[in-house]
Amino acid sequence: MDQKVSDDLAHIRSMKERSSRFISLSGLSGIGAGVVGLIAGIYAVIILKKYHVNFNTDYVFDQKMILELFILGISALLLAIFCGCFFTIRKSKRLGLQIWTATTKKILVQLAIPLVVGGIFVLALLQYRLYGLIAGTTLIFYGLALVNAEKYTYSDIKYLGFLEIILGCLSVFYIGKGLLFWTIGFGFLHIIYGVILYRKYK
C-alpha cells in the first residue's frame, strides 16, 4: 500500500514537472550550437587575418571587415537556433510531448527580453564604433537570458548563464581578446553543457 502511494506521488510530481517546465530541451542542441560557435570563431580569425588586424596597434577597423563579421555572427546565430530547434523537436517527438505549449511560450518570452535589449545595445555599440565591447556585451546579455529562462526549464541552464555573464564581464576589461572569450563562451561552454545535459536527461 505504501509503495502504491509512493508511486502515485512520484507520478503526480512527474506530471507537475512536465506541465510547468520545458523538458524537451536536448543536450545535442547545446553541442550543435557549440560546434557552430567554434567554427564561427575560427572563421572570424581568418577574416581578421585577411584584414591584417593587430590589436596591439591603433588599428582602424575596415567597414568591409565589420560587415563580414556581422554577417558571420548572424549566420552563426541562425545555425545555432536551427540546431536547437531540430534536436529539441526530435526529443519532444521521442518523448511524446507537445512542443508548442504555454510553457514553451513563457520560456521564449523570458529568453527574448534580454536578447532583444542586448541586440539593440549592440547596434548602439556598432553605431559608435565601440567594437571592442561587442563580444563581452553579447555574452552578458545571453547569460542573463539563460538565467531568466531557468524557471521554465532545467535548472542546470542557469549555471551556463552565470558562466556566460562572468566571461562577458571579464571580456569588457580585456579589449582585443573578445574573440577568445566569445569562442570559449559560445563554443566550448555550450559543448560541455550539452554533453552534461545529454548524459543527465537523455
Contacts in CASP RR format, 6 or more apart in sequence:
PFRMAT RR
TARGET T0000
AUTHOR 0000-0000-0000
METHOD contacts of the structure
MODEL  1
MDQKVSDDLAHIRSMKERSSRFISLSGLSGIGAGVVGLIAGIYAVIILKK
YHVNFNTDYVFDQKMILELFILGISALLLAIFCGCFFTIRKSKRLGLQIW
TATTKKILVQLAIPLVVGGIFVLALLQYRLYGLIAGTTLIFYGLALVNAE
KYTYSDIKYLGFLEIILGCLSVFYIGKGLLFWTIGFGFLHIIYGVILYRK
YK
17 23 0 8 1.000
18 97 0 8 1.000
19 103 0 8 1.000
20 103 0 8 1.000
20 152 0 8 1.000
21 103 0 8 1.000
21 152 0 8 1.000
21 153 0 8 1.000
21 154 0 8 1.000
22 101 0 8 1.000
22 103 0 8 1.000
22 104 0 8 1.000
22 107 0 8 1.000
22 152 0 8 1.000
22 153 0 8 1.000
23 95 0 8 1.000
23 97 0 8 1.000
23 153 0 8 1.000
23 154 0 8 1.000
23 201 0 8 1.000
24 88 0 8 1.000
24 89 0 8 1.000
24 91 0 8 1.000
24 92 0 8 1.000
24 95 0 8 1.000
24 97 0 8 1.000
24 99 0 8 1.000
25 88 0 8 1.000
25 91 0 8 1.000
25 153 0 8 1.000
25 154 0 8 1.000
25 157 0 8 1.000
25 197 0 8 1.000
26 84 0 8 1.000
26 87 0 8 1.000
26 88 0 8 1.000
26 90 0 8 1.000
26 91 0 8 1.000
26 197 0 8 1.000
26 198 0 8 1.000
27 87 0 8 1.000
27 193 0 8 1.000
27 194 0 8 1.000
27 195 0 8 1.000
27 197 0 8 1.000
27 198 0 8 1.000
27 201 0 8 1.000
27 202 0 8 1.000
28 83 0 8 1.000
28 87 0 8 1.000
28 91 0 8 1.000
28 194 0 8 1.000
28 198 0 8 1.000
29 83 0 8 1.000
29 84 0 8 1.000
29 86 0 8 1.000
29 87 0 8 1.000
29 88 0 8 1.000
29 194 0 8 1.000
30 83 0 8 1.000
30 84 0 8 1.000
30 87 0 8 1.000
30 190 0 8 1.000
30 191 0 8 1.000
30 193 0 8 1.000
30 194 0 8 1.000
30 197 0 8 1.000
31 190 0 8 1.000
31 191 0 8 1.000
31 194 0 8 1.000
31 195 0 8 1.000
31 198 0 8 1.000
32 80 0 8 1.000
32 83 0 8 1.000
32 84 0 8 1.000
32 87 0 8 1.000
32 190 0 8 1.000
32 191 0 8 1.000
33 80 0 8 1.000
33 83 0 8 1.000
33 84 0 8 1.000
33 186 0 8 1.000
33 187 0 8 1.000
33 190 0 8 1.000
34 80 0 8 1.000
34 186 0 8 1.000
34 187 0 8 1.000
34 188 0 8 1.000
34 189 0 8 1.000
34 190 0 8 1.000
34 191 0 8 1.000
35 187 0 8 1.000
35 191 0 8 1.000
36 76 0 8 1.000
36 79 0 8 1.000
36 80 0 8 1.000
36 83 0 8 1.000
36 187 0 8 1.000
37 76 0 8 1.000
37 80 0 8 1.000
37 183 0 8 1.000
37 186 0 8 1.000
37 187 0 8 1.000
37 190 0 8 1.000
38 183 0 8 1.000
38 187 0 8 1.000
38 188 0 8 1.000
38 191 0 8 1.000
39 76 0 8 1.000
40 72 0 8 1.000
40 73 0 8 1.000
40 75 0 8 1.000
40 76 0 8 1.000
40 186 0 8 1.000
41 179 0 8 1.000
41 182 0 8 1.000
41 183 0 8 1.000
43 72 0 8 1.000
44 69 0 8 1.000
44 72 0 8 1.000
44 179 0 8 1.000
44 182 0 8 1.000
45 179 0 8 1.000
47 65 0 8 1.000
47 68 0 8 1.000
47 69 0 8 1.000
47 72 0 8 1.000
48 65 0 8 1.000
48 179 0 8 1.000
50 65 0 8 1.000
51 62 0 8 1.000
51 64 0 8 1.000
51 65 0 8 1.000
53 59 0 8 1.000
53 61 0 8 1.000
53 65 0 8 1.000
55 175 0 8 1.000
55 176 0 8 1.000
55 177 0 8 1.000
61 129 0 8 1.000
61 131 0 8 1.000
66 126 0 8 1.000
66 131 0 8 1.000
70 126 0 8 1.000
76 186 0 8 1.000
80 186 0 8 1.000
88 99 0 8 1.000
89 99 0 8 1.000
92 98 0 8 1.000
92 99 0 8 1.000
103 152 0 8 1.000
106 152 0 8 1.000
107 149 0 8 1.000
107 152 0 8 1.000
107 153 0 8 1.000
110 145 0 8 1.000
110 148 0 8 1.000
110 149 0 8 1.000
110 151 0 8 1.000
110 152 0 8 1.000
111 145 0 8 1.000
111 146 0 8 1.000
111 148 0 8 1.000
111 149 0 8 1.000
112 145 0 8 1.000
113 145 0 8 1.000
113 148 0 8 1.000
114 141 0 8 1.000
114 142 0 8 1.000
114 143 0 8 1.000
114 144 0 8 1.000
114 145 0 8 1.000
114 148 0 8 1.000
115 141 0 8 1.000
115 142 0 8 1.000
115 145 0 8 1.000
117 141 0 8 1.000
118 137 0 8 1.000
118 138 0 8 1.000
118 141 0 8 1.000
119 138 0 8 1.000
119 141 0 8 1.000
121 137 0 8 1.000
121 141 0 8 1.000
122 134 0 8 1.000
122 137 0 8 1.000
122 138 0 8 1.000
125 131 0 8 1.000
125 132 0 8 1.000
125 133 0 8 1.000
125 134 0 8 1.000
125 137 0 8 1.000
126 134 0 8 1.000
132 175 0 8 1.000
132 176 0 8 1.000
132 178 0 8 1.000
133 172 0 8 1.000
133 175 0 8 1.000
135 168 0 8 1.000
135 171 0 8 1.000
135 178 0 8 1.000
135 179 0 8 1.000
135 181 0 8 1.000
135 182 0 8 1.000
136 167 0 8 1.000
136 168 0 8 1.000
136 169 0 8 1.000
136 171 0 8 1.000
136 172 0 8 1.000
136 178 0 8 1.000
136 181 0 8 1.000
136 182 0 8 1.000
137 168 0 8 1.000
137 172 0 8 1.000
138 182 0 8 1.000
139 164 0 8 1.000
139 165 0 8 1.000
139 167 0 8 1.000
139 168 0 8 1.000
139 171 0 8 1.000
139 181 0 8 1.000
139 182 0 8 1.000
139 185 0 8 1.000
139 186 0 8 1.000
140 164 0 8 1.000
140 165 0 8 1.000
140 168 0 8 1.000
140 169 0 8 1.000
140 172 0 8 1.000
142 161 0 8 1.000
142 164 0 8 1.000
142 186 0 8 1.000
143 160 0 8 1.000
143 161 0 8 1.000
143 162 0 8 1.000
143 164 0 8 1.000
143 165 0 8 1.000
144 161 0 8 1.000
144 165 0 8 1.000
146 157 0 8 1.000
146 158 0 8 1.000
146 160 0 8 1.000
146 161 0 8 1.000
146 164 0 8 1.000
147 158 0 8 1.000
147 161 0 8 1.000
147 162 0 8 1.000
147 165 0 8 1.000
149 157 0 8 1.000
150 157 0 8 1.000
150 158 0 8 1.000
154 197 0 8 1.000
154 201 0 8 1.000
156 193 0 8 1.000
156 196 0 8 1.000
156 197 0 8 1.000
156 200 0 8 1.000
157 193 0 8 1.000
159 193 0 8 1.000
160 189 0 8 1.000
160 190 0 8 1.000
160 193 0 8 1.000
163 185 0 8 1.000
163 189 0 8 1.000
164 185 0 8 1.000
164 189 0 8 1.000
167 181 0 8 1.000
167 184 0 8 1.000
167 185 0 8 1.000
167 189 0 8 1.000
168 181 0 8 1.000
170 181 0 8 1.000
171 177 0 8 1.000
171 178 0 8 1.000
171 181 0 8 1.000
171 182 0 8 1.000
174 181 0 8 1.000
END
